[in-house]
Amino acid sequence: MSAPATTPVHVVRPDEGESFWQPVPANGYAEIRVSHRRDPRITHLSTGIQVIAPNSFIREHVHPAQDELLFFWEGTGEAWIDGECHGIVPGTTVYVGAGHRHKFVNTGPGPLSMMWVMLPGGPNGLDDFFARIGRPRTPGEPAPEPFPRPAEVREIEAGTVFAPLPSGT
C-alpha cells in the first residue's frame, strides 16, 4: 500500500484561471492557471497563458534567477533572445534560462498566444507581476482601450522576477 499523496492536484479548464488585461506594449491578457495564487502549497513553479495583441510585444527583459518555458499555439511572431531573432509559428517551444535577455513580438494579424511556465515560482513571481500591472478581466468581455503601465512599474518589477537591464538599452 502506498503512502497518501501530499502534493496538490489542480485541473484548470479554459477561462477558469485568474485573468488580467495587460497594459501597453503587450496589450492582450494573461491568465494565471497554476501558482501559489491558486494554492499556497505550490511554490516551485507558476504557469499560465498570455495572449499578445496584434501589433504589440512583450518588452525586452531578463529574469535573474528564473527559467522560463513557453509554448506558442496560435499566431506568428518573433522571439528575440540575447539580440538574436527566432521566428515563432504555432507549435514553437522556447526555453529561456535565467539571465538571458528576451522579447516577444506579435508580427501577425491576430493574437499571439502562449503558455508560460516559470521556475521557480512562489510569491512575487510572474503571476503576481501580471496581477499588479494589469486590470481584472472577465472572460468574454471586450478588450479595453490600450492603457499605460502603472507609474510604479519599475518598483513592481524589482519586487518580482525582473532584473534591471543595463542602462542605455
Secondary structure, DSSP 4 states (H G I P E B T S, - for coil): -PPPP-S------TT-SEEEE--TTT-SEEEEEESTTT-TT--S-EEEEEEEPTT-EEEEE--SS-EEEEEEEES-EEEEETTEEEEE-TT-EEEE-TT--EEEEE-SSS-EEEEEEEES-STTSHHHHHHHHSEE--TTSPPPPP-PPPTTHHHHHHTTT--PPPTT-
